[in-house]
Amino acid sequence: MQNQQQQNNNMIKNPQGLNLPQVKGPEMNDRDFINDGLSTCKYLTDSLNIAVREASHEQLYQDMLQMLQETHESCRTLFNLMFKNGVYKLEAEEQQKIDQAYQQFSNYSTQFPYQ
């Protein structure tokens, strides 16, 4: 996958791999269907997370926890599909900014009541 990726102006992305029309019409295309699927997965994980947290019966908790895990895996699969086909792009950050953020949040750990 690394050789497919292009890096321009700190952007990491793959070439567009979906068959998309030149002009977007009212009908749904491949990107629309995948976006809809990912949005649905995100909604389901949010809802299942609440249901798992509030389940009062152990077996119900275990079943919904398994559903939550599977739904997260589906979200990840859809994201990977979108990234592979150039729908998602990522911006590479400079190492100095990463180091600064790491230092900032590492210092927060001294404020935790339990260490």
Phi, psi and omega per residue, in radians:
M1 nan -0.550 -3.102
Q2 -1.004 -0.704 -3.103
N3 -1.256 -0.333 3.086
Q4 -1.353 -0.493 -3.007
Q5 -1.276 2.495 3.070
Q6 -1.961 2.457 3.107
Q7 -2.147 1.867 3.103
N8 -2.197 2.241 3.108
N9 0.872 0.812 3.129
N10 1.134 0.271 3.095
M11 -1.693 2.287 3.088
I12 -1.934 2.053 -3.134
K13 -2.718 2.823 3.055
N14 -1.750 2.766 3.082
P15 -1.150 2.641 3.129
Q16 -1.028 2.134 -3.089
G17 -2.004 -0.043 -3.132
L18 -1.604 2.634 3.106
N19 -1.476 1.649 -3.080
L20 -1.971 2.514 3.121
P21 -1.231 2.698 3.103
Q22 -1.120 -0.698 3.127
V23 -2.039 2.224 -3.098
K24 -1.339 2.142 3.072
G25 -1.761 -3.000 -3.109
P26 -1.304 -0.330 -3.116
E27 -1.336 2.659 -3.134
M28 -1.366 2.419 3.066
N29 -1.912 -3.066 -3.095
D30 -0.998 -0.777 -3.140
R31 -1.092 -0.700 3.118
D32 -1.089 -0.742 -3.139
F33 -1.136 -0.730 3.138
I34 -1.202 -0.718 3.073
N35 -1.039 -0.743 3.128
D36 -1.109 -0.731 3.115
G37 -1.101 -0.744 3.133
L38 -1.171 -0.712 3.105
S39 -1.083 -0.708 3.109
T40 -1.122 -0.761 3.101
C41 -1.040 -0.746 3.141
K42 -1.101 -0.754 3.111
Y43 -1.085 -0.769 -3.141
L44 -1.109 -0.728 3.140
T45 -1.147 -0.676 3.088
D46 -1.078 -0.806 -3.112
S47 -1.198 -0.759 3.132
L48 -1.144 -0.588 3.108
N49 -1.047 -0.748 3.097
I50 -1.155 -0.780 -3.123
A51 -1.079 -0.734 3.125
V52 -1.106 -0.800 -3.103
R53 -1.091 -0.542 -3.056
E54 -1.815 0.092 -3.131
A55 -1.149 2.293 -3.101
S56 -1.715 -0.231 -3.118
H57 -1.913 2.328 -3.022
E58 -1.060 -0.790 -3.114
Q59 -1.182 -0.678 3.065
L60 -1.071 -0.749 3.089
Y61 -1.008 -0.859 -3.110
Q62 -1.089 -0.757 -3.141
D63 -1.109 -0.785 -3.129
M64 -1.237 -0.566 3.070
L65 -1.097 -0.711 3.082
Q66 -1.119 -0.725 3.093
M67 -1.095 -0.702 3.122
L68 -1.085 -0.782 3.120
Q69 -1.065 -0.799 -3.141
E70 -1.122 -0.635 3.140
T71 -1.210 -0.695 3.058
H72 -1.068 -0.712 3.114
E73 -1.124 -0.655 3.083
S74 -1.126 -0.721 3.087
C75 -1.039 -0.777 -3.119
R76 -1.123 -0.710 3.112
T77 -1.084 -0.769 3.119
L78 -1.146 -0.732 3.094
F79 -1.040 -0.820 -3.141
N80 -1.050 -0.697 3.095
L81 -1.085 -0.757 -3.138
M82 -1.153 -0.739 3.137
F83 -1.146 -0.759 3.135
K84 -1.029 -0.609 -3.099
N85 -1.680 0.260 3.013
G86 1.360 0.206 3.133
V87 -1.362 -0.713 3.073
Y88 -1.752 2.505 3.006
K89 -2.303 2.659 -3.111
L90 -2.078 2.605 3.100
E91 -1.826 2.152 3.100
A92 -1.293 2.424 -3.138
E93 -1.806 2.672 3.105
E94 -1.231 2.490 -3.097
Q95 -1.025 -0.625 -3.137
Q96 -1.076 -0.737 3.129
K97 -1.186 -0.625 3.079
I98 -1.111 -0.802 3.132
D99 -1.074 -0.711 3.128
Q100 -1.122 -0.766 3.131
A101 -1.129 -0.712 3.113
Y102 -1.062 -0.792 -3.141
Q103 -1.105 -0.760 -3.131
Q104 -1.037 -0.860 -3.074
F105 -1.348 -0.448 3.041
S106 -1.137 -0.662 3.121
N107 -1.162 -0.480 3.111
Y108 -1.106 -0.501 -3.073
S109 -1.089 -0.376 3.096
T110 -1.228 -0.274 -3.137
Q111 -1.575 -0.131 -3.125
F112 -1.216 2.413 -3.111
P113 -1.220 -0.490 -3.109
Y114 -2.077 2.171 -3.131
Q115 -2.271 nan nan
